[in-house]
Amino acid sequence: MQVGNKYYESLWFDRDHPGEVRVINQRRLPWEFQIQIIDSLEEVYLAIREMTVRGAPVIGVLAAFGMYIDAYNHPDEAHLADRLDHAAEYLLSSRPTAVNLAYAVSEQQKIYHAISGHSAVTGALLRRALGMADTEKEACRLIGENGFPLIRELAEKKQGEPVNILTHCNAGWLATIDYGTALAPVYKAHKEGIPLHVWVDETRPRNQGARLTVWELKQAGIPYTLIADNAGGHLMQHGMVDIVLVGSDRTTRNGDVANKIGTYLKALAARDNHVPFYVALPVSTIDPALKDGKDIPIEKRAAKEIIEMEGMTGTKIQKVSIVPPDTPVMNYGFDVTPARLVTGLITEKGICQASEEGIRSILKY
Amino acid sequence: MQVGNKYYESLWFDRDHPGEVRVINQRRLPWEFQIQIIDSLEEVYLAIREMTVRGAPVIGVLAAFGMYIDAYNHPDEAHLADRLDHAAEYLLSSRPTAVNLAYAVSEQQKIYHAISGHSAVTGALLRRALGMADTEKEACRLIGENGFPLIRELAEKKQGEPVNILTHCNAGWLATIDYGTALAPVYKAHKEGIPLHVWVDETRPRNQGARLTVWELKQAGIPYTLIADNAGGHLMQHGMVDIVLVGSDRTTRNGDVANKIGTYLKALAARDNHVPFYVALPVSTIDPALKDGKDIPIEKRAAKEIIEMEGMTGTKIQKVSIVPPDTPVMNYGFDVTPARLVTGLITEKGICQASEEGIRSILKY
């Protein structure tokens, strides 16, 4: 997407620097637009764990590049497959909830278990990582196309009044390679000239809504308003939300949706107020191996994400402790929205019901 | 309640300083325990508006003292009733949602419209303010007594495991004169030796949970864990919450409950997971003049409450901007939880259903 007058993706590979991958450092936004070069397995691991890069689709792609970079960096490795199996395990330990990470790693494992020779393996790993990036990007473009009619219909009903969309966390192009998942239909609708306004949930504790979604929408020139996570129910009670659009980190066979903690509360409010609640996701985020949401591992993250808050004082980025540092804290990263609360899933293959039948119709398994 | 080895109330009057009222400065907690002396109508207004003192019961009492202080400070006022009518209007403009404020002011108005003479009026205003403080305090003590059996029953079911209580915002003794509303049964249960654990919602944007409820529970030695506002639904889905207890700023004739923004989302999650959801409030918070929650004025507060976050860096209290200062923001202070989601109201006169019949049985109107 456009940043100022230049087009960026959230992650890209430059053939002139074959041992590296480049990402937008999402920990510096909105204060600073910084490109980070990642050139080792350890840095891939840290970028995922510390959330320099986050969002289920993009951490999958980054992990695929991580396997490639590790192979590239060790041309003399006698036991390349063993090395890469360790790399796979290491990357899988970075974050547990998003299925894309596990999928990407297992795709790379298929390659080096099938072929041998360092340059053949390395070349194939790179091609697969690039292919995944392309696939994710195209999937998100299509999610935009497929979700767009939902917004267009609302716009027709509203006869020129802006369509009010509520979103939680960041499911924009920073979380994918390009376009986004939940935001892809929003970008498409904006491009088509439909008047829009987006309510952006702050998304405590890490404030991905406040920091990233606000930044994305500002770049795109789409009107938005930042709200506390607590506010969405009140807005829906007062007819101020026409549709809720969120992403997903893993969706199970029956349509249960793991997404950023707090998503479930918004789904409940949407149901209580007859507001459509859609989840936008590439099919790579669907995990047909899991029967339902109870089987999704939910990440517990560090206490300091709740205790500390980062912001600007003058021109300096600074952290403050918003409670005494020894305060007992519990910090779950995700929750599961039961399929019964989801109006539909928007995928690159079309919109389907959040149900076993709906997902089967999309995945054709 | 006990602060270290001394007993405090959140607001008190000292006969040796008859033109003043003393409050705990809630803007400095948890970093500093500071007592603030308030000795003019303007300072009363600012203490309420800027939330040096907050919580429906205590701002009512403070407003009553405000009327008294204004009379006390103007012994030569020829038109005392006119002056106090202006004072009343001024105080009412400080914050719109809590009914206690309007009630306290109207109670004082009755006095100076009924009697005359500066010292007679001043004396009567002081007696009424002191009486209100006593009434609120006793009401909260009784809320503790009346709510306690709910916790005791849960404790019996849990056979020695701690009862997990979730609370939103601060409805403790800082928000009342003493004991609290939602926390009164918790303090009582703790005193009775029942094992407890409290999940404390951070309560963005002003973090009254993180700053005040955590501080209160720590003083009392009750185990607690701070969570993001987004987390409560997940905890309830996983059986980690036995009861939700919250306060109220205004409850209408039919049992609709205005409380801190985000309360409605927790009520929805409680209903969805069969967790009892109780609202604790003195009857002074019930507004029988209002038919239902749609009639409650909902305060919109300053954008900077969302944009800025206060905390400690080393030994310094500092504010950081968590988003660019020009970010568009909407900041509603309260939402309305419909009566249908409320398991019961805990008042000083007993527990009743959140319904017209239930409230009638308590208020006997």
Interface residues (C-beta under 8 A of the other chain):
Chain A: P30 W199 E202 T203 R204 P205 N207 A210 R211 V214 P223 Y224 T225 L226 I227 A228 D229 N230 A231 G232 G233 H234 Q237 K260 I261 G262 Y264 L265 K266 L268 A269 D272 I298 I306 E308 M309 E310 G311 M312 T313 Q318 K319 V320 S321 I322 V323 P324 T327 P328 V329 M330 N331 Y332 F334 D335 V336
Chain B: P30 W199 E202 T203 R204 P205 N207 A210 R211 V214 P223 Y224 T225 L226 I227 A228 D229 N230 A231 G232 G233 H234 L235 Q237 K260 I261 G262 Y264 L265 K266 L268 A269 D272 I298 I306 E308 M309 E310 G311 M312 T313 Q318 K319 V320 S321 I322 V323 P324 T327 P328 V329 M330 N331 Y332 F334 D335 V336
